[in-house]
Amino acid sequence: LCIHGDKQQSQRDYTMNEFRRRQKIILIATDVAARGLDVQDIHFVVNIDFPNQTEDYVHRIGRTGRNQEAFGTSYTFFTSENAKQAPSLVRVLQEAGQNVNQDLMQLAEEQHSITNSKHGK
């Protein structure tokens, strides 16, 4: 199943109903699915690209583990092209009590140093 902004609303509704009823267990979506959809028991979210805003990342992965008994795992492809967003992502992960990959932590520290040197700090 897939859902994206080029589909008509009726097609999106049909797709989401199929996904909620577990007729299909994989849904591929653009950011059109990041907010406003209520689907229970999503165990995995895979982000092929990191969004432009860290807040959008939080909404994307917020589909996983939405109740106290639930669990969820998010996989995100984060590349050097996303480096400027590393400090923000690390902060969000730490605030949520998540483990932070050491490579990501190092990238965030490098970006922080670059930002400080540009601003004369």
N, CA, C and O atoms as a Tinker XYZ file with bonds, in Angstrom:
   484  protein
     1  N      0.842000   -1.189000    0.000000    73     2
     2  CA     0.000000    0.000000    0.000000    64     1     3
     3  C      0.876000    1.237000    0.000000    63     2     4     5
     4  O      1.985000    1.226000    0.534000    81     3
     5  N      0.373000    2.301000   -0.600000    73     3     6
     6  CA     1.109000    3.563000   -0.543000    64     5     7
     7  C      0.127000    4.724000   -0.424000    63     6     8     9
     8  O     -1.025000    4.654000   -0.854000    81     7
     9  N      0.633000    5.783000    0.174000    73     7    10
    10  CA    -0.177000    6.985000    0.341000    64     9    11
    11  C      0.734000    8.191000    0.112000    63    10    12    13
    12  O      1.844000    8.259000    0.640000    81    11
    13  N      0.241000    9.136000   -0.682000    73    11    14
    14  CA     1.012000   10.343000   -0.971000    64    13    15
    15  C      0.067000   11.442000   -1.432000    63    14    16    17
    16  O     -1.110000   11.198000   -1.698000    81    15
    17  N      0.593000   12.641000   -1.522000    73    15    18
    18  CA    -0.214000   13.813000   -1.841000    64    17    19
    19  C     -0.836000   13.828000   -3.220000    63    18    20    21
    20  O     -1.795000   14.564000   -3.452000    81    19
    21  N     -0.314000   13.031000   -4.147000    73    19    22
    22  CA    -0.881000   13.003000   -5.496000    64    21    23
    23  C     -2.110000   12.101000   -5.604000    63    22    24    25
    24  O     -2.782000   12.084000   -6.635000    81    23
    25  N     -2.399000   11.360000   -4.551000    73    23    26
    26  CA    -3.605000   10.518000   -4.558000    64    25    27
    27  C     -4.806000   11.354000   -4.139000    63    26    28    29
    28  O     -4.684000   12.277000   -3.333000    81    27
    29  N     -5.959000   11.025000   -4.690000    73    27    30
    30  CA    -7.185000   11.691000   -4.277000    64    29    31
    31  C     -7.509000   11.265000   -2.851000    63    30    32    33
    32  O     -7.101000   10.192000   -2.407000    81    31
    33  N     -8.245000   12.113000   -2.139000    73    31    34
    34  CA    -8.572000   11.824000   -0.748000    64    33    35
    35  C     -9.299000   10.490000   -0.606000    63    34    36    37
    36  O     -9.054000    9.757000    0.352000    81    35
    37  N    -10.175000   10.167000   -1.529000    73    35    38
    38  CA   -10.899000    8.887000   -1.448000    64    37    39
    39  C     -9.928000    7.710000   -1.553000    63    38    40    41
    40  O    -10.114000    6.689000   -0.890000    81    39
    41  N     -8.896000    7.851000   -2.381000    73    39    42
    42  CA    -7.889000    6.793000   -2.501000    64    41    43
    43  C     -7.074000    6.679000   -1.217000    63    42    44    45
    44  O     -6.756000    5.575000   -0.776000    81    43
    45  N     -6.736000    7.820000   -0.619000    73    43    46
    46  CA    -5.994000    7.800000    0.647000    64    45    47
    47  C     -6.824000    7.144000    1.744000    63    46    48    49
    48  O     -6.312000    6.345000    2.528000    81    47
    49  N     -8.118000    7.490000    1.793000    73    47    50
    50  CA    -9.002000    6.898000    2.801000    64    49    51
    51  C     -9.084000    5.386000    2.633000    63    50    52    53
    52  O     -9.012000    4.647000    3.615000    81    51
    53  N     -9.234000    4.928000    1.408000    73    51    54
    54  CA    -9.295000    3.491000    1.133000    64    53    55
    55  C     -8.003000    2.808000    1.590000    63    54    56    57
    56  O     -8.039000    1.771000    2.252000    81    55
    57  N     -6.884000    3.395000    1.235000    73    55    58
    58  CA    -5.588000    2.826000    1.601000    64    57    59
    59  C     -5.444000    2.737000    3.114000    63    58    60    61
    60  O     -5.011000    1.711000    3.639000    81    59
    61  N     -5.801000    3.796000    3.811000    73    59    62
    62  CA    -5.675000    3.787000    5.270000    64    61    63
    63  C     -6.619000    2.781000    5.906000    63    62    64    65
    64  O     -6.251000    2.133000    6.886000    81    63
    65  N     -7.818000    2.635000    5.377000    73    63    66
    66  CA    -8.738000    1.626000    5.907000    64    65    67
    67  C     -8.177000    0.222000    5.727000    63    66    68    69
    68  O     -8.282000   -0.612000    6.626000    81    67
    69  N     -7.587000   -0.038000    4.576000    73    67    70
    70  CA    -6.965000   -1.348000    4.339000    64    69    71
    71  C     -5.821000   -1.591000    5.324000    63    70    72    73
    72  O     -5.660000   -2.696000    5.842000    81    71
    73  N     -5.047000   -0.566000    5.571000    73    71    74
    74  CA    -3.923000   -0.694000    6.495000    64    73    75
    75  C     -4.413000   -0.895000    7.927000    63    74    76    77
    76  O     -3.883000   -1.741000    8.647000    81    75
    77  N     -5.405000   -0.136000    8.341000    73    75    78
    78  CA    -5.950000   -0.277000    9.703000    64    77    79
    79  C     -6.559000   -1.662000    9.924000    63    78    80    81
    80  O     -6.454000   -2.228000   11.012000    81    79
    81  N     -7.192000   -2.197000    8.890000    73    79    82
    82  CA    -7.827000   -3.519000    9.010000    64    81    83
    83  C     -6.814000   -4.650000    8.885000    63    82    84    85
    84  O     -7.166000   -5.825000    8.993000    81    83
    85  N     -5.557000   -4.287000    8.656000    73    83    86
    86  CA    -4.466000   -5.260000    8.535000    64    85    87
    87  C     -4.610000   -6.149000    7.308000    63    86    88    89
    88  O     -4.118000   -7.277000    7.277000    81    87
    89  N     -5.296000   -5.620000    6.296000    73    87    90
    90  CA    -5.368000   -6.359000    5.043000    64    89    91
    91  C     -3.997000   -6.373000    4.379000    63    90    92    93
    92  O     -3.631000   -7.321000    3.685000    81    91
    93  N     -3.257000   -5.308000    4.607000    73    91    94
    94  CA    -1.869000   -5.192000    4.154000    64    93    95
    95  C     -1.066000   -4.721000    5.357000    63    94    96    97
    96  O     -1.554000   -3.923000    6.157000    81    95
    97  N      0.148000   -5.205000    5.487000    73    95    98
    98  CA     0.908000   -4.858000    6.687000    64    97    99
    99  C      2.031000   -3.850000    6.445000    63    98   100   101
   100  O      2.710000   -3.446000    7.389000    81    99
   101  N      2.229000   -3.447000    5.217000    73    99   102
   102  CA     3.256000   -2.455000    4.911000    64   101   103
   103  C      2.603000   -1.271000    4.211000    63   102   104   105
   104  O      1.848000   -1.428000    3.251000    81   103
   105  N      2.913000   -0.090000    4.716000    73   103   106
   106  CA     2.415000    1.151000    4.130000    64   105   107
   107  C      3.617000    2.028000    3.808000    63   106   108   109
   108  O      4.430000    2.318000    4.686000    81   107
   109  N      3.730000    2.441000    2.579000    73   107   110
   110  CA     4.775000    3.365000    2.158000    64   109   111
   111  C      4.112000    4.722000    1.993000    63   110   112   113
   112  O      3.108000    4.856000    1.294000    81   111
   113  N      4.688000    5.729000    2.649000    73   111   114
   114  CA     4.015000    7.025000    2.678000    64   113   115
   115  C      5.003000    8.176000    2.600000    63   114   116   117
   116  O      6.169000    8.049000    2.976000    81   115
   117  N      4.510000    9.295000    2.105000    73   115   118
   118  CA     5.256000   10.548000    2.155000    64   117   119
   119  C      4.839000   11.263000    3.435000    63   118   120   121
   120  O      4.159000   10.684000    4.281000    81   119
   121  N      5.243000   12.511000    3.573000    73   119   122
   122  CA     4.884000   13.270000    4.775000    64   121   123
   123  C      3.384000   13.476000    4.933000    63   122   124   125
   124  O      2.937000   13.940000    5.981000    81   123
   125  N      2.609000   13.144000    3.927000    73   123   126
   126  CA     1.157000   13.247000    4.055000    64   125   127
   127  C      0.669000   12.365000    5.214000    63   126   128   129
   128  O     -0.399000   12.612000    5.774000    81   127
   129  N      1.445000   11.347000    5.568000    73   127   130
   130  CA     1.072000   10.446000    6.658000    64   129   131
   131  C      1.731000   10.812000    7.982000    63   130   132   133
   132  O      1.525000   10.118000    8.977000    81   131
   133  N      2.509000   11.874000    8.017000    73   131   134
   134  CA     3.249000   12.209000    9.229000    64   133   135
   135  C      2.358000   12.739000   10.349000    63   134   136   137
   136  O      2.670000   12.554000   11.525000    81   135
   137  N      1.277000   13.380000   10.003000    73   135   138
   138  CA     0.414000   13.990000   11.024000    64   137   139
   139  C     -1.045000   13.631000   10.782000    63   138   140   141
   140  O     -1.488000   13.438000    9.650000    81   139
   141  N     -1.766000   13.549000   11.882000    73   139   142
   142  CA    -3.208000   13.438000   11.799000    64   141   143
   143  C     -3.772000   12.056000   11.532000    63   142   144   145
   144  O     -4.989000   11.900000   11.434000    81   143
   145  N     -2.923000   11.054000   11.414000    73   143   146
   146  CA    -3.425000    9.700000   11.199000    64   145   147
   147  C     -3.335000    8.927000   12.503000    63   146   148   149
   148  O     -2.301000    8.938000   13.171000    81   147
   149  N     -4.410000    8.262000   12.859000    73   147   150
   150  CA    -4.415000    7.472000   14.083000    64   149   151
   151  C     -4.496000    6.002000   13.709000    63   150   152   153
   152  O     -5.552000    5.500000   13.325000    81   151
   153  N     -3.377000    5.332000   13.826000    73   151   154
   154  CA    -3.309000    3.901000   13.540000    64   153   155
   155  C     -2.627000    3.245000   14.730000    63   154   156   157
   156  O     -1.527000    3.641000   15.117000    81   155
   157  N     -3.268000    2.256000   15.302000    73   155   158
   158  CA    -2.719000    1.568000   16.464000    64   157   159
   159  C     -1.723000    0.492000   16.052000    63   158   160   161
   160  O     -1.758000   -0.020000   14.933000    81   159
   161  N     -0.840000    0.165000   16.980000    73   159   162
   162  CA     0.075000   -0.976000   16.852000    64   161   163
   163  C      0.996000   -0.929000   15.644000    63   162   164   165
   164  O      1.184000   -1.937000   14.963000    81   163
   165  N      1.561000    0.217000   15.379000    73   163   166
   166  CA     2.607000    0.295000   14.363000    64   165   167
   167  C      3.920000    0.034000   15.082000    63   166   168   169
   168  O      4.278000    0.746000   16.020000    81   167
   169  N      4.627000   -0.978000   14.641000    73   167   170
   170  CA     5.848000   -1.378000   15.334000    64   169   171
   171  C      7.111000   -0.827000   14.696000    63   170   172   173
   172  O      8.140000   -0.722000   15.365000    81   171
   173  N      7.058000   -0.474000   13.424000    73   171   174
   174  CA     8.248000    0.018000   12.731000    64   173   175
   175  C      7.904000    1.190000   11.820000    63   174   176   177
   176  O      6.891000    1.183000   11.121000    81   175
   177  N      8.769000    2.189000   11.846000    73   175   178
   178  CA     8.716000    3.283000   10.885000    64   177   179
   179  C     10.108000    3.392000   10.293000    63   178   180   181
   180  O     11.098000    3.426000   11.024000    81   179
   181  N     10.189000    3.448000    8.969000    73   179   182
   182  CA    11.471000    3.612000    8.285000    64   181   183
   183  C     11.431000    4.934000    7.532000    63   182   184   185
   184  O     10.589000    5.141000    6.658000    81   183
   185  N     12.343000    5.814000    7.877000    73   183   186
   186  CA    12.477000    7.100000    7.190000    64   185   187
   187  C     13.588000    6.972000    6.163000    63   186   188   189
   188  O     14.754000    6.809000    6.523000    81   187
   189  N     13.239000    7.043000    4.910000    73   187   190
   190  CA    14.235000    6.948000    3.844000    64   189   191
   191  C     15.065000    8.226000    3.783000    63   190   192   193
   192  O     16.249000    8.192000    3.446000    81   191
   193  N     14.442000    9.339000    4.108000    73   191   194
   194  CA    15.188000   10.593000    4.185000    64   193   195
   195  C     14.770000   11.334000    5.442000    63   194   196   197
   196  O     13.625000   11.241000    5.884000    81   195
   197  N     15.703000   12.062000    6.003000    73   195   198
   198  CA    15.412000   12.843000    7.196000    64   197   199
   199  C     14.687000   14.113000    6.763000    63   198   200   201
   200  O     15.117000   14.774000    5.817000    81   199
   201  N     13.594000   14.465000    7.438000    73   199   202
   202  CA    12.845000   15.656000    7.031000    64   201   203
   203  C     13.647000   16.941000    7.269000    63   202   204   205
   204  O     14.649000   16.930000    7.984000    81   203
   205  N     13.209000   18.018000    6.679000    73   203   206
   206  CA    13.900000   19.299000    6.817000    64   205   207
   207  C     13.833000   19.861000    8.229000    63   206   208   209
   208  O     14.719000   20.610000    8.643000    81   207
   209  N     12.800000   19.509000    8.963000    73   207   210
   210  CA    12.619000   20.003000   10.329000    64   209   211
   211  C     12.582000   18.828000   11.294000    63   210   212   213
   212  O     11.918000   17.826000   11.033000    81   211
   213  N     13.294000   18.951000   12.407000    73   211   214
   214  CA    13.319000   17.874000   13.400000    64   213   215
   215  C     11.925000   17.617000   13.958000    63   214   216   217
   216  O     11.592000   16.478000   14.284000    81   215
   217  N     11.114000   18.651000   14.071000    73   215   218
   218  CA     9.738000   18.482000   14.547000    64   217   219
   219  C      8.966000   17.510000   13.648000    63   218   220   221
   220  O      8.170000   16.708000   14.137000    81   219
   221  N      9.201000   17.584000   12.345000    73   219   222
   222  CA     8.540000   16.660000   11.422000    64   221   223
   223  C      9.010000   15.227000   11.654000    63   222   224   225
   224  O      8.235000   14.283000   11.506000    81   223
   225  N     10.275000   15.069000   12.017000    73   223   226
   226  CA    10.802000   13.741000   12.362000    64   225   227
   227  C     10.034000   13.171000   13.551000    63   226   228   229
   228  O      9.650000   12.001000   13.552000    81   227
   229  N      9.815000   14.001000   14.554000    73   227   230
   230  CA     9.087000   13.561000   15.747000    64   229   231
   231  C      7.683000   13.099000   15.366000    63   230   232   233
   232  O      7.206000   12.086000   15.876000    81   231
   233  N      7.023000   13.830000   14.480000    73   231   234
   234  CA     5.682000   13.428000   14.050000    64   233   235
   235  C      5.719000   12.125000   13.254000    63   234   236   237
   236  O      4.844000   11.273000   13.409000    81   235
   237  N      6.721000   11.975000   12.412000    73   235   238
   238  CA     6.833000   10.740000   11.624000    64   237   239
   239  C      6.987000    9.517000   12.525000    63   238   240   241
   240  O      6.268000    8.529000   12.367000    81   239
   241  N      7.920000    9.585000   13.463000    73   239   242
   242  CA     8.169000    8.404000   14.293000    64   241   243
   243  C      7.129000    8.250000   15.387000    63   242   244   245
   244  O      7.049000    7.203000   16.030000    81   243
   245  N      6.331000    9.288000   15.601000    73   243   246
   246  CA     5.281000    9.226000   16.610000    64   245   247
   247  C      4.205000    8.204000   16.295000    63   246   248   249
   248  O      3.333000    7.946000   17.124000    81   247
   249  N      4.257000    7.624000   15.116000    73   247   250
   250  CA     3.301000    6.573000   14.745000    64   249   251
   251  C      3.603000    5.270000   15.489000    63   250   252   253
   252  O      2.733000    4.404000   15.589000    81   251
   253  N      4.820000    5.121000   16.009000    73   251   254
   254  CA     5.203000    3.861000   16.656000    64   253   255
   255  C      4.946000    3.923000   18.152000    63   254   256   257
   256  O      5.080000    4.978000   18.771000    81   255
   257  N      4.577000    2.794000   18.725000    73   255   258
   258  CA     4.449000    2.661000   20.166000    64   257   259
   259  C      3.601000    3.726000   20.824000    63   258   260   261
   260  O      4.078000    4.432000   21.713000    81   259
   261  N      2.353000    3.857000   20.406000    73   259   262
   262  CA     1.535000    4.980000   20.849000    64   261   263
   263  C      0.797000    4.760000   22.151000    63   262   264   265
   264  O      0.153000    5.688000   22.641000    81   263
   265  N      0.861000    3.570000   22.735000    73   263   266
   266  CA     0.274000    3.409000   24.060000    64   265   267
   267  C      1.298000    2.770000   24.985000    63   266   268   269
   268  O      2.356000    2.337000   24.528000    81   267
   269  N      1.003000    2.705000   26.273000    73   267   270
   270  CA     2.007000    2.292000   27.252000    64   269   271
   271  C      2.471000    0.858000   27.070000    63   270   272   273
   272  O      3.618000    0.547000   27.390000    81   271
   273  N      1.629000   -0.018000   26.572000    73   271   274
   274  CA     2.029000   -1.407000   26.369000    64   273   275
   275  C      2.731000   -1.621000   25.038000    63   274   276   277
   276  O      3.333000   -2.672000   24.817000    81   275
   277  N      2.663000   -0.656000   24.169000    73   275   278
   278  CA     3.203000   -0.818000   22.817000    64   277   279
   279  C      4.693000   -0.512000   22.783000    63   278   280   281
   280  O      5.229000    0.189000   23.641000    81   279
   281  N      5.329000   -1.048000   21.788000    73   279   282
   282  CA     6.720000   -0.712000   21.531000    64   281   283
   283  C      6.830000   -0.319000   20.072000    63   282   284   285
   284  O      5.976000   -0.655000   19.251000    81   283
   285  N      7.875000    0.385000   19.772000    73   283   286
   286  CA     8.079000    0.770000   18.386000    64   285   287
   287  C      9.538000    1.055000   18.123000    63   286   288   289
   288  O     10.282000    1.449000   19.021000    81   287
   289  N      9.931000    0.854000   16.904000    73   287   290
   290  CA    11.303000    1.104000   16.486000    64   289   291
   291  C     11.271000    1.966000   15.235000    63   290   292   293
   292  O     10.492000    1.732000   14.311000    81   291
   293  N     12.130000    2.958000   15.232000    73   291   294
   294  CA    12.247000    3.831000   14.072000    64   293   295
   295  C     13.645000    3.700000   13.502000    63   294   296   297
   296  O     14.638000    3.754000   14.227000    81   295
   297  N     13.706000    3.527000   12.199000    73   295   298
   298  CA    14.977000    3.514000   11.477000    64   297   299
   299  C     14.980000    4.732000   10.571000    63   298   300   301
   300  O     14.023000    4.978000    9.837000    81   299
   301  N     16.067000    5.491000   10.628000    73   299   302
   302  CA    16.150000    6.695000    9.815000    64   301   303
   303  C     17.489000    6.751000    9.103000    63   302   304   305
   304  O     18.543000    6.631000    9.729000    81   303
   305  N     17.441000    6.933000    7.808000    73   303   306
   306  CA    18.659000    7.137000    7.033000    64   305   307
   307  C     19.066000    8.596000    7.228000    63   306   308   309
   308  O     18.376000    9.511000    6.780000    81   307
   309  N     20.179000    8.792000    7.894000    73   307   310
   310  CA    20.684000   10.126000    8.209000    64   309   311
   311  C     22.084000   10.211000    7.636000    63   310   312   313
   312  O     22.974000    9.471000    8.058000    81   311
   313  N     22.290000   11.106000    6.680000    73   311   314
   314  CA    23.569000   11.176000    5.978000    64   313   315
   315  C     24.273000   12.502000    6.269000    63   314   316   317
   316  O     23.736000   13.369000    6.958000    81   315
   317  N     25.470000   12.639000    5.736000    73   315   318
   318  CA    26.222000   13.885000    5.922000    64   317   319
   319  C     25.468000   15.082000    5.339000    63   318   320   321
   320  O     25.694000   16.217000    5.758000    81   319
   321  N     24.592000   14.843000    4.393000    73   319   322
   322  CA    23.769000   15.931000    3.845000    64   321   323
   323  C     22.820000   16.507000    4.898000    63   322   324   325
   324  O     22.350000   17.637000    4.764000    81   323
   325  N     22.543000   15.731000    5.937000    73   323   326
   326  CA    21.664000   16.166000    7.016000    64   325   327
   327  C     22.447000   16.727000    8.201000    63   326   328   329
   328  O     21.860000   17.006000    9.247000    81   327
   329  N     23.751000   16.894000    8.057000    73   327   330
   330  CA    24.639000   17.216000    9.177000    64   329   331
   331  C     24.176000   18.415000    9.999000    63   330   332   333
   332  O     24.280000   18.394000   11.225000    81   331
   333  N     23.673000   19.449000    9.354000    73   331   334
   334  CA    23.265000   20.651000   10.091000    64   333   335
   335  C     22.137000   20.362000   11.077000    63   334   336   337
   336  O     21.943000   21.107000   12.038000    81   335
   337  N     21.398000   19.286000   10.841000    73   335   338
   338  CA    20.285000   18.943000   11.722000    64   337   339
   339  C     20.702000   18.008000   12.858000    63   338   340   341
   340  O     19.891000   17.696000   13.731000    81   339
   341  N     21.947000   17.563000   12.853000    73   339   342
   342  CA    22.406000   16.603000   13.857000    64   341   343
   343  C     22.250000   17.106000   15.295000    63   342   344   345
   344  O     21.744000   16.357000   16.129000    81   343
   345  N     22.659000   18.337000   15.628000    73   343   346
   346  CA    22.495000   18.774000   17.022000    64   345   347
   347  C     21.039000   18.742000   17.494000    63   346   348   349
   348  O     20.751000   18.346000   18.624000    81   347
   349  N     20.143000   19.159000   16.629000    73   347   350
   350  CA    18.723000   19.153000   16.981000    64   349   351
   351  C     18.206000   17.730000   17.174000    63   350   352   353
   352  O     17.449000   17.465000   18.109000    81   351
   353  N     18.607000   16.821000   16.301000    73   351   354
   354  CA    18.173000   15.431000   16.417000    64   353   355
   355  C     18.715000   14.803000   17.695000    63   354   356   357
   356  O     17.982000   14.111000   18.402000    81   355
   357  N     19.975000   15.035000   17.997000    73   355   358
   358  CA    20.561000   14.488000   19.228000    64   357   359
   359  C     19.800000   15.003000   20.443000    63   358   360   361
   360  O     19.500000   14.235000   21.357000    81   359
   361  N     19.488000   16.288000   20.462000    73   359   362
   362  CA    18.757000   16.869000   21.587000    64   361   363
   363  C     17.393000   16.191000   21.762000    63   362   364   365
   364  O     17.006000   15.853000   22.881000    81   363
   365  N     16.675000   15.996000   20.669000    73   363   366
   366  CA    15.357000   15.349000   20.734000    64   365   367
   367  C     15.480000   13.917000   21.251000    63   366   368   369
   368  O     14.695000   13.489000   22.096000    81   367
   369  N     16.456000   13.188000   20.747000    73   367   370
   370  CA    16.651000   11.805000   21.180000    64   369   371
   371  C     17.015000   11.734000   22.660000    63   370   372   373
   372  O     16.497000   10.884000   23.385000    81   371
   373  N     17.897000   12.614000   23.109000    73   371   374
   374  CA    18.289000   12.617000   24.517000    64   373   375
   375  C     17.114000   12.987000   25.415000    63   374   376   377
   376  O     16.923000   12.376000   26.466000    81   375
   377  N     16.328000   13.976000   25.013000    73   375   378
   378  CA    15.158000   14.375000   25.800000    64   377   379
   379  C     14.155000   13.240000   25.928000    63   378   380   381
   380  O     13.436000   13.145000   26.923000    81   379
   381  N     14.108000   12.377000   24.914000    73   379   382
   382  CA    13.184000   11.237000   24.932000    64   381   383
   383  C     13.788000   10.020000   25.631000    63   382   384   385
   384  O     13.144000    8.975000   25.722000    81   383
   385  N     15.013000   10.148000   26.121000    73   383   386
   386  CA    15.653000    9.037000   26.812000    64   385   387
   387  C     16.111000    7.924000   25.888000    63   386   388   389
   388  O     16.231000    6.774000   26.310000    81   387
   389  N     16.367000    8.259000   24.633000    73   387   390
   390  CA    16.788000    7.261000   23.648000    64   389   391
   391  C     18.312000    7.170000   23.597000    63   390   392   393
   392  O     19.015000    8.129000   23.914000    81   391
   393  N     18.801000    6.015000   23.198000    73   391   394
   394  CA    20.229000    5.861000   22.955000    64   393   395
   395  C     20.592000    6.639000   21.701000    63   394   396   397
   396  O     19.860000    6.622000   20.711000    81   395
   397  N     21.725000    7.318000   21.756000    73   395   398
   398  CA    22.180000    8.101000   20.605000    64   397   399
   399  C     23.428000    7.439000   20.035000    63   398   400   401
   400  O     24.410000    7.221000   20.745000    81   399
   401  N     23.377000    7.129000   18.766000    73   399   402
   402  CA    24.503000    6.537000   18.056000    64   401   403
   403  C     25.722000    7.451000   18.185000    63   402   404   405
   404  O     25.611000    8.668000   18.037000    81   403
   405  N     26.884000    6.858000   18.461000    73   403   406
   406  CA    28.102000    7.647000   18.662000    64   405   407
   407  C     28.496000    8.448000   17.419000    63   406   408   409
   408  O     28.988000    9.570000   17.540000    81   407
   409  N     28.287000    7.891000   16.242000    73   407   410
   410  CA    28.598000    8.628000   15.011000    64   409   411
   411  C     27.720000    9.871000   14.880000    63   410   412   413
   412  O     28.184000   10.930000   14.457000    81   411
   413  N     26.455000    9.728000   15.245000    73   411   414
   414  CA    25.544000   10.870000   15.210000    64   413   415
   415  C     25.963000   11.902000   16.251000    63   414   416   417
   416  O     25.934000   13.104000   15.985000    81   415
   417  N     26.349000   11.436000   17.429000    73   415   418
   418  CA    26.796000   12.336000   18.485000    64   417   419
   419  C     28.030000   13.124000   18.029000    63   418   420   421
   420  O     28.118000   14.329000   18.265000    81   419
   421  N     28.965000   12.457000   17.389000    73   419   422
   422  CA    30.170000   13.122000   16.894000    64   421   423
   423  C     29.819000   14.147000   15.816000    63   422   424   425
   424  O     30.355000   15.256000   15.812000    81   423
   425  N     28.931000   13.782000   14.912000    73   423   426
   426  CA    28.504000   14.703000   13.862000    64   425   427
   427  C     27.859000   15.949000   14.473000    63   426   428   429
   428  O     28.091000   17.065000   14.010000    81   427
   429  N     27.054000   15.753000   15.508000    73   427   430
   430  CA    26.405000   16.883000   16.182000    64   429   431
   431  C     27.442000   17.792000   16.835000    63   430   432   433
   432  O     27.332000   19.016000   16.768000    81   431
   433  N     28.448000   17.189000   17.467000    73   431   434
   434  CA    29.501000   17.986000   18.105000    64   433   435
   435  C     30.293000   18.775000   17.065000    63   434   436   437
   436  O     30.640000   19.934000   17.293000    81   435
   437  N     30.577000   18.153000   15.931000    73   435   438
   438  CA    31.287000   18.848000   14.851000    64   437   439
   439  C     30.465000   20.027000   14.339000    63   438   440   441
   440  O     31.003000   21.110000   14.111000    81   439
   441  N     29.176000   19.818000   14.160000    73   439   442
   442  CA    28.304000   20.898000   13.679000    64   441   443
   443  C     28.224000   22.025000   14.694000    63   442   444   445
   444  O     28.197000   23.200000   14.328000    81   443
   445  N     28.186000   21.665000   15.964000    73   443   446
   446  CA    28.140000   22.668000   17.024000    64   445   447
   447  C     29.417000   23.513000   16.989000    63   446   448   449
   448  O     29.362000   24.735000   17.128000    81   447
   449  N     30.557000   22.863000   16.805000    73   447   450
   450  CA    31.842000   23.576000   16.724000    64   449   451
   451  C     31.887000   24.495000   15.507000    63   450   452   453
   452  O     32.356000   25.629000   15.600000    81   451
   453  N     31.404000   24.010000   14.376000    73   451   454
   454  CA    31.374000   24.826000   13.153000    64   453   455
   455  C     30.499000   26.056000   13.356000    63   454   456   457
   456  O     30.880000   27.166000   12.984000    81   455
   457  N     29.336000   25.858000   13.942000    73   455   458
   458  CA    28.409000   26.966000   14.185000    64   457   459
   459  C     29.035000   27.992000   15.118000    63   458   460   461
   460  O     28.949000   29.196000   14.875000    81   459
   461  N     29.668000   27.510000   16.191000    73   459   462
   462  CA    30.293000   28.433000   17.141000    64   461   463
   463  C     31.443000   29.209000   16.508000    63   462   464   465
   464  O     31.608000   30.396000   16.789000    81   463
   465  N     32.241000   28.560000   15.658000    73   463   466
   466  CA    33.369000   29.258000   15.026000    64   465   467
   467  C     32.879000   30.313000   14.026000    63   466   468   469
   468  O     33.521000   31.348000   13.852000    81   467
   469  N     31.750000   30.052000   13.375000    73   467   470
   470  CA    31.187000   31.033000   12.437000    64   469   471
   471  C     30.658000   32.264000   13.161000    63   470   472   473
   472  O     30.650000   33.368000   12.616000    81   471
   473  N     30.212000   32.052000   14.410000    73   471   474
   474  CA    29.634000   33.154000   15.178000    64   473   475
   475  C     30.635000   33.738000   16.172000    63   474   476   477
   476  O     30.264000   34.536000   17.033000    81   475
   477  N     31.916000   33.337000   16.054000    73   475   478
   478  CA    32.963000   33.906000   16.890000    64   477   479
   479  C     32.895000   33.511000   18.345000    63   478   480   481
   480  O     33.333000   34.266000   19.213000    81   479
   481  N     32.358000   32.349000   18.625000    73   479   482
   482  CA    32.263000   31.894000   20.022000    64   481   483
   483  C     33.429000   31.014000   20.367000    63   482   484
   484  O     33.527000   30.533000   21.496000    81   483
